[in-house]
Structure formats: C-alpha cells, structure tokens
Amino acid sequence: MLSLTLERQSWAHRIPVGWKLAILFALTFVTFPIERLDPLIAGIVLVVLGWTSLGRTGFRASLRALRPVLWFVVIILVYHLLVGRLHQGAVIVLKMLLLFSAANFVTMTSKLSDMMELVIRLLSPLRRVGFPPERIALAFALVIRFTPVLGQRGARLAEAWRARSARRVGPRIVAPLAVSALDDADQVAEALRARGGLRE
C-alpha cells in the first residue's frame, strides 16, 4: 500500500489534523453554492501555492495525485460542451479540482495515525451503544491508503490494454480492476484476522 503522507516536514505538518480537516469541511461547505469561475480559480491558485511550499517532491506528488481525476474532467467538459452548457461544466470541474487538491494537501501533510485518532475521538460516543469506533477509523484509513493504489493499478491496466489493442480502453478495465480490488480486500482481511484486528 502507498503512504500519502509526505515525509519531508513542512509548516503544514505542524498544524493539528483536526484544524486542517475542519478547514477542509468549511471549504467544501462554502464551495458548493459558488457558480462563478473567478473565486474557484483563485482557490485553486492558493492550493497550488500550498503545494509549492511543500518543495519539489511535494509539488510533483500533488500533481501525480490529480491523474485519476483528469478522466472525469475530460468527460464532464465534453458532455457539457455537447449540450451547450460549457460554463456549468467548467464550474463543476473547478469545484472538483479545488476540493480534491485541498483534500490531497491535507492527507499529504497529516499522519494517518493522527487521522485515525481523531476519528476514534469524534466517534467515541458510539461505544455507549456497543459499536467500537476503531472499526470506522480502520475503514477510513484503508480507504485513504487504497485509493491511490487503485488509481495506479487502473492506469497500468489501461496501458496494458493500449499495448495489446488499438481500440479505446473505455469501461473494459472496470471488471479486472474490480476483481483486483476484491482480491486485495480478501488479503487485507486475512492479514487483519491473523493479527487479531478483525473478527467474524
């Protein structure tokens, strides 16, 4: 599995993860009603400046993280261009890029263990009804860890398809990618059971 946390320490690493997630939540809440392009572009510029402050390695890693989103960007723009609503498509794309980039900045500058501790602390009242918050925190951590892995695996499957066929990839790699994800899930579940971290 791939770690999303940038090893090189920066000013953003010193900010408590709770504050960063709260700012991300507020940004999401504020962004959705916006229909103008200029504030969205300004927000993306600020995030890119944040990437720059992480150094060359952090900037490149942030750019690589955008690759899985580019397919959705192209599809959304082409669709809205065909239906004559390019402005609406541009707004959707900019919102997607802004929020995804900001979320990636948070994960890159936060330890996964700190995020899990925060989730457990926030969900601690669930213990009163007999539900351990550690399970939700574990699921949260696995989603964060596996998302870039699946993105990279999908890219490799697409490259393998293009090497063997002149036809477009399309949805043909969805089935093998899903099977691969299920196989990974089984392996992780077995590893957790072996360590006593998952019970039937």
C-alpha positions in Angstrom: 0.0 0.0 0.0 1.1 3.5 -0.7 1.5 6.1 2.0 0.0 9.5 1.2 2.0 11.4 3.9 4.9 13.5 2.6 8.0 12.5 4.6 9.6 15.9 4.3 8.3 18.1 7.2 6.8 21.5 6.4 4.8 24.2 8.1 1.6 22.4 7.2 2.7 19.3 9.1 2.8 21.2 12.3 -0.9 22.2 12.1 -3.1 19.8 14.1 -5.0 17.5 11.8 -8.3 18.5 13.4 -7.8 22.1 12.3 -6.9 21.0 8.8 -10.0 18.7 8.4 -12.2 21.5 9.8 -10.9 24.0 7.3 -11.4 21.4 4.5 -15.0 20.8 5.7 -15.6 24.6 5.7 -14.1 24.9 2.2 -16.4 22.2 0.9 -19.4 23.9 2.5 -18.5 27.3 1.0 -17.6 26.0 -2.4 -20.8 24.1 -3.4 -23.0 27.2 -3.8 -20.4 29.1 -5.9 -21.3 29.4 -9.6 -18.7 31.9 -10.7 -15.3 30.9 -12.1 -13.0 33.5 -10.6 -13.3 32.6 -6.9 -12.9 28.9 -7.8 -9.8 29.7 -9.9 -8.4 31.8 -7.0 -9.0 28.9 -4.6 -7.1 26.6 -6.9 -4.2 29.1 -7.2 -4.0 29.2 -3.4 -3.9 25.4 -3.2 -1.1 25.3 -5.8 0.8 27.8 -3.8 0.4 25.5 -0.8 1.8 22.6 -3.0 4.8 24.8 -3.9 5.5 25.4 -0.2 6.0 21.6 0.2 9.0 21.6 -2.0 9.7 20.0 -5.4 8.9 16.5 -4.1 5.6 17.6 -2.6 4.6 19.5 -5.7 5.3 16.6 -8.0 3.4 14.2 -5.8 0.4 16.6 -5.7 0.4 16.7 -9.5 0.6 12.9 -9.8 -2.4 12.6 -7.4 -4.5 14.6 -9.9 -4.1 12.0 -12.7 -7.1 9.8 -11.7 -9.4 12.9 -11.8 -8.4 14.0 -15.3 -10.6 11.4 -16.9 -13.6 12.8 -15.1 -12.6 16.3 -16.0 -12.5 15.4 -19.7 -15.8 13.5 -19.6 -17.6 16.3 -17.8 -16.3 19.0 -20.1 -17.0 17.1 -23.3 -20.6 16.3 -22.1 -21.4 19.9 -21.2 -19.8 21.2 -24.4 -22.1 18.9 -26.4 -25.2 20.0 -24.5 -24.2 23.7 -24.8 -23.6 24.2 -21.0 -19.8 24.7 -21.0 -19.9 27.3 -18.2 -21.7 24.9 -15.9 -19.3 22.1 -16.8 -16.3 24.4 -16.1 -17.8 25.3 -12.7 -18.2 21.6 -11.8 -14.7 20.8 -13.0 -13.1 23.6 -11.0 -15.0 22.6 -7.8 -13.8 19.1 -8.3 -10.2 20.1 -8.8 -10.3 22.6 -5.9 -11.7 20.1 -3.3 -9.7 17.1 -4.5 -6.5 19.2 -4.4 -7.2 20.6 -1.0 -8.1 17.1 0.4 -4.9 15.8 -1.1 -2.9 18.6 0.6 -4.4 17.6 3.9 -3.6 13.9 3.6 -0.1 14.7 2.4 0.7 16.9 5.4 -1.0 14.7 8.1 -0.1 11.4 9.6 -2.6 8.7 9.0 -2.3 7.6 12.7 -3.3 11.2 13.7 -6.4 11.0 11.5 -7.4 7.7 12.9 -7.0 9.0 16.5 -9.2 12.0 15.6 -11.9 9.7 14.1 -11.9 7.5 17.1 -12.1 10.5 19.4 -15.0 12.0 17.5 -16.9 8.7 17.3 -16.2 7.7 20.9 -19.9 8.2 21.9 -20.8 5.2 19.8 -19.2 3.0 22.5 -22.3 3.5 24.6 -24.4 1.6 22.0 -21.8 -1.1 21.7 -20.2 -0.1 18.5 -16.4 0.3 18.6 -15.2 3.4 16.7 -11.9 1.8 16.0 -13.6 -0.2 13.1 -14.7 3.0 11.4 -11.3 4.5 11.9 -9.7 1.4 10.3 -12.1 1.6 7.4 -11.3 5.3 7.0 -7.6 4.5 6.9 -8.0 1.7 4.4 -9.9 3.9 2.0 -7.2 6.6 2.2 -4.5 4.1 1.7 -6.0 2.1 -1.1 -7.4 5.0 -3.2 -4.1 5.9 -4.9 -3.2 2.2 -5.3 -6.4 1.5 -7.2 -5.7 4.6 -9.3 -2.2 3.4 -10.2 -3.5 -0.1 -10.9 -6.2 1.3 -13.2 -3.5 3.3 -15.1 -1.4 0.1 -15.5 -4.4 -1.8 -16.8 -5.1 0.9 -19.3 -1.5 0.9 -20.5 -1.6 -2.9 -20.9 -4.8 -2.7 -22.9 -3.4 0.0 -25.2 -0.3 -2.1 -25.8 -2.4 -5.0 -27.0 -5.2 -3.3 -28.8 -5.8 -0.2 -31.0 -9.3 0.2 -29.6 -10.1 2.6 -26.8 -9.9 1.3 -23.2 -13.4 2.6 -22.2 -15.1 0.6 -19.4 -13.3 -2.7 -20.4 -10.8 -2.5 -17.5 -13.6 -2.0 -14.8 -14.1 -5.7 -14.4 -10.4 -6.7 -13.9 -9.9 -3.7 -11.7 -12.9 -4.7 -9.5 -11.6 -8.3 -9.3 -8.2 -7.0 -8.3 -9.7 -4.7 -5.6 -11.7 -7.6 -4.2 -8.6 -9.8 -4.1 -6.8 -7.1 -2.2 -9.7 -6.8 0.2 -9.5 -10.5 0.9 -5.8 -10.4 1.5 -6.1 -7.4 3.9 -9.0 -9.1 5.8 -6.9 -12.3 6.2 -3.9 -10.3 7.4 -6.1 -8.4 10.0 -7.7 -11.7 11.2 -4.2 -13.2 11.6 -3.3 -10.2 13.8 -6.5 -10.3 15.8 -7.7 -7.0 14.3 -10.8 -8.3 12.6 -13.3 -10.8 13.9 -16.2 -12.5 12.2 
